Amino acid sequence: MRHPAAEWQIGDDTVRALLREQAPDFADLEIRHLAEGWDNVLFRVGDSMVARLPRRAAAVSLIEREAAWLPRLPELPIPISELVFAGAPNETFPYPWLVLRFQPGMPLSRERLAHPNDAADRLGRFVKALHVGAPEDAPHNAFRGIALSQRDERFQQAADRLAHRLDVTRLRAHWRELRDLPAESGFWLHGDLHPGNILGYQGEITAVVDFGDLCAGDPATDLAIAWMLFGKEAREIFRKASGASDSRWQRGRGWAIAISSLFLASESDDAHLQACAANALCRAVSGHECVA
């Protein structure tokens, strides 16, 4: 899970040329490189927008999904990625690209929450508002929103790689208790709701971003964030605000185990997300925080 190599080199000049051709109203605004992630490169466009360009072909379907579906999501109580303009590939840049409204903040994998209980209530209300019935033509995801049993092979492989670091016998016992719980279907879910995709500023949540894995399926997938982000007290506040049933909540714990095991077993170069994953496993398996 180290950042894959970029398949296309993208600079300020790339963004400027695309804007001049396809969105000339924005072409004279200041352009500044902002960040380079797993799939995309981000550039500030003026003070209020961000251009998001795929750095590899595998990200194209995610960009297309956001362009098609972000405007069709229900109204949500936390700002999300807001589409301003959907750009098309051309002779010099081969992928679709987006201009989004700029959302301030740093990922919560790096930003400490000032009031975790308040943040838990707010994020719980966010997922409750998102987890409504999706339209019949909503996208599906082969890896998110599915039954936990369909994640068993990937979990077992991750557990094998963690055997030298963790009590995987105990880890597997908890997984067996949860993996066969029947899944729900047909609900909207973010699909990749981890601390790296939630922004915070001055200790407060400012936005939820990166909806490339948005899909219809079992909303329990998104509940894994409760173990990745919150201690016991705040987690209970999140649960109440989310309106999750007992079964959905337990499946959420299963997703926390599945996702966090995969993070820890990888060779991720994001130490902050690794720490979030380690805490999530401690909370989901033992109910306690990791000991530093």
C-alpha positions in Angstrom: 0.0 0.0 0.0 2.8 2.4 -0.7 1.9 5.2 -3.1 1.9 3.7 -6.6 4.0 5.4 -9.2 2.3 8.2 -11.1 1.5 7.2 -14.7 1.2 10.8 -15.8 3.3 13.8 -14.8 1.0 16.7 -13.8 2.1 20.3 -13.2 0.7 23.8 -12.9 1.0 24.1 -16.6 -1.2 21.1 -17.2 -4.0 22.5 -15.0 -3.7 26.0 -16.6 -3.9 24.5 -20.1 -7.0 22.4 -19.2 -8.7 25.4 -17.6 -8.0 27.7 -20.6 -9.5 25.1 -23.0 -12.5 23.9 -20.9 -13.2 26.4 -18.1 -11.8 29.7 -19.2 -13.6 31.6 -16.4 -11.1 30.0 -14.0 -8.0 30.1 -16.2 -6.5 33.3 -14.9 -6.8 32.4 -11.2 -3.7 31.5 -9.2 -2.8 27.8 -9.4 -0.8 26.2 -6.6 0.2 22.6 -6.0 -1.6 21.4 -2.9 -1.0 17.6 -2.4 -0.5 14.3 -4.2 -2.4 11.3 -2.9 -2.8 7.7 -3.8 -4.9 8.4 -6.9 -5.0 12.1 -7.6 -2.9 15.3 -7.6 -4.6 18.4 -6.1 -4.1 22.0 -7.0 -5.6 25.1 -5.5 -7.4 27.2 -8.1 -7.8 30.7 -6.7 -9.0 30.8 -3.1 -12.2 28.8 -3.3 -11.5 25.8 -5.6 -9.4 22.7 -6.0 -8.5 20.9 -9.3 -8.3 17.1 -8.9 -6.5 15.2 -11.6 -5.9 11.5 -11.7 -2.3 10.5 -11.6 -3.0 6.9 -12.8 -5.6 5.2 -14.9 -7.0 3.2 -12.0 -8.4 6.4 -10.6 -10.4 7.3 -13.6 -13.5 5.3 -12.6 -13.5 7.0 -9.2 -13.4 10.5 -10.7 -16.2 9.6 -13.1 -18.2 8.2 -10.1 -17.8 11.5 -8.2 -18.8 13.6 -11.2 -21.9 11.6 -11.8 -23.1 11.1 -8.2 -21.9 13.9 -5.9 -24.7 16.2 -7.1 -27.3 13.5 -6.4 -26.5 12.8 -2.8 -29.0 13.8 0.0 -28.4 17.0 2.0 -25.8 16.3 4.6 -24.9 18.0 7.9 -21.2 18.2 7.2 -19.7 19.8 4.0 -18.6 17.3 1.4 -16.7 17.4 -1.9 -18.8 19.8 -3.9 -18.6 19.6 -7.7 -17.9 22.9 -9.5 -16.8 21.6 -13.0 -16.3 18.2 -14.6 -13.4 18.3 -17.2 -12.8 15.9 -20.1 -9.7 14.3 -21.4 -8.0 16.0 -24.3 -4.9 15.4 -26.6 -2.5 16.4 -23.8 -4.1 14.9 -20.7 -5.8 11.5 -21.1 -8.1 11.4 -18.1 -11.3 13.2 -16.9 -10.7 15.7 -14.1 -12.7 17.8 -11.6 -12.8 21.2 -10.1 -14.3 21.0 -6.6 -15.1 23.6 -3.9 -12.1 24.0 -1.6 -12.7 22.5 1.9 -10.3 23.8 4.6 -8.5 21.5 7.0 -6.1 18.6 7.5 -7.0 14.9 7.5 -8.1 13.7 11.0 -5.3 11.1 10.8 -3.1 14.2 11.5 -5.4 16.7 13.2 -6.4 16.2 16.8 -10.1 16.7 17.7 -10.6 19.3 20.4 -14.0 17.9 21.5 -14.3 14.2 20.5 -17.8 13.8 22.0 -19.2 16.7 20.0 -17.3 15.4 16.8 -18.7 11.9 17.4 -22.3 13.3 17.6 -21.8 15.3 14.5 -20.2 12.5 12.4 -22.9 10.1 13.6 -25.6 12.4 12.4 -23.7 12.7 9.1 -23.7 8.9 8.4 -27.4 8.7 9.5 -28.3 11.3 6.9 -26.1 9.6 4.2 -27.3 6.0 4.9 -30.6 6.3 3.1 -31.9 4.2 0.3 -29.9 4.6 -2.9 -31.5 4.7 -6.4 -31.6 1.5 -8.4 -28.9 2.7 -10.8 -26.5 3.6 -8.0 -23.0 2.2 -8.4 -21.9 -0.9 -6.5 -18.4 -1.7 -5.2 -16.8 -5.1 -5.2 -14.9 -4.4 -2.0 -17.1 -2.1 0.1 -20.7 -2.4 1.2 -20.6 -6.2 0.8 -21.1 -9.0 3.3 -18.2 -9.5 5.7 -18.0 -13.1 4.6 -16.9 -11.9 1.2 -13.9 -10.2 2.9 -12.7 -13.4 4.6 -9.9 -14.3 2.3 -8.4 -10.8 2.4 -8.7 -10.7 6.2 -7.0 -14.1 6.6 -4.1 -13.0 4.4 -3.7 -9.9 6.5 -3.8 -11.9 9.7 -1.1 -14.2 8.4 1.1 -11.2 7.8 0.4 -9.8 11.3 1.3 -13.1 13.1 4.7 -11.8 14.2 3.1 -8.6 15.7 -0.3 -9.4 17.2 -2.2 -12.2 18.9 -3.9 -13.3 15.7 -5.6 -16.2 17.4 -7.6 -13.7 19.4 -8.1 -11.5 16.3 -9.4 -14.4 14.3 -11.8 -15.5 17.1 -13.4 -12.0 17.1 -13.6 -12.1 13.3 -15.3 -15.5 13.3 -18.0 -14.1 15.6 -18.8 -11.3 13.1 -18.1 -12.4 9.6 -21.3 -14.4 9.0 -23.7 -11.7 10.1 -26.2 -11.0 7.3 -25.6 -7.8 5.5 -28.0 -5.1 4.5 -28.1 -3.7 1.0 -29.4 -0.8 -1.1 -28.2 2.0 1.2 -25.8 4.9 0.2 -22.4 4.7 1.8 -19.2 6.7 1.5 -17.2 3.5 1.1 -13.9 4.8 2.2 -14.7 6.7 5.5 -11.4 6.6 7.3 -9.6 9.5 9.2 -7.6 10.4 6.0 -10.8 11.4 4.3 -12.3 13.5 7.0 -10.9 17.0 7.4 -10.5 19.1 10.5 -9.3 22.6 11.4 -8.6 23.9 14.9 -9.9 20.7 16.4 -13.3 20.7 14.6 -14.5 18.6 11.7 -14.7 20.7 8.5 -15.6 18.3 5.7 -15.8 14.7 4.4 -14.0 14.3 1.1 -13.0 11.7 -1.5 -16.2 10.0 -2.6 -14.6 7.8 -5.2 -15.8 4.6 -3.5 -19.3 5.9 -3.1 -21.7 3.0 -3.6 -25.0 1.3 -2.6 -24.7 -1.6 -0.2 -24.3 -2.3 3.5 -23.8 1.0 5.4 -22.0 -0.9 8.2 -18.8 -0.4 6.2 -18.8 3.3 7.1 -19.3 2.6 10.8 -15.7 1.3 11.0 -14.8 5.0 11.5 -16.1 4.9 15.0 -13.3 2.5 16.1 -10.7 4.2 14.0 -11.4 7.7 15.4 -13.1 7.5 18.8 -12.5 6.1 22.3 -15.3 4.3 24.1 -17.4 7.3 25.4 -17.3 9.1 22.1 -18.0 5.9 20.2 -21.2 5.3 22.1 -22.3 8.9 21.3 -21.5 8.2 17.6 -23.5 5.0 17.7 -26.6 6.8 19.2 -26.4 9.6 16.7 -26.0 7.2 13.8 -29.1 5.3 14.7 -27.4 2.0 14.0 -29.2 -1.2 15.0 -27.3 -3.8 17.1 -26.6 -5.9 14.1 -25.4 -3.0 12.0 -23.2 -1.9 14.8 -21.6 -5.3 15.2 -21.0 -5.5 11.5 -19.3 -2.1 11.8 -17.0 -3.6 14.3 -16.3 -6.4 11.9 -15.4 -3.8 9.2 -13.1 -2.0 11.6 -11.3 -5.3 12.1 -11.1 -6.1 8.4 -10.0 -2.6 7.3 -7.6 -2.0 10.1 -6.0 -5.4 9.7 -5.4 -4.7 6.0 -3.9 -1.3 6.8 -1.5 -2.7 9.4 -0.5 -5.7 7.3 0.4 -3.4 4.4 3.6 -1.6 3.8 1.8 1.7 4.0 4.0 4.8 4.0 1.3 6.8 6.0 2.4 6.4 9.6 -0.6 8.4 10.8 -3.1 6.0 9.2 -1.1 3.1 10.5 -1.5 4.5 14.1 -5.3 5.0 13.5 -5.5 1.3 12.4 -3.6 0.1 15.4 -5.9 1.9 17.7 -9.0 0.7 15.9 -7.9 -3.0 16.3 -7.2 -2.5 20.0 -10.7 -0.9 20.5 -12.5 -3.5 18.3 -10.8 -6.6 19.8 -10.1 -5.6 23.4 -12.2 -2.5 24.0 -9.2 -0.6 25.1 -6.8 2.0 23.7 -3.4 1.0 22.4 -0.6 1.4 24.9 2.0 3.8 23.5 
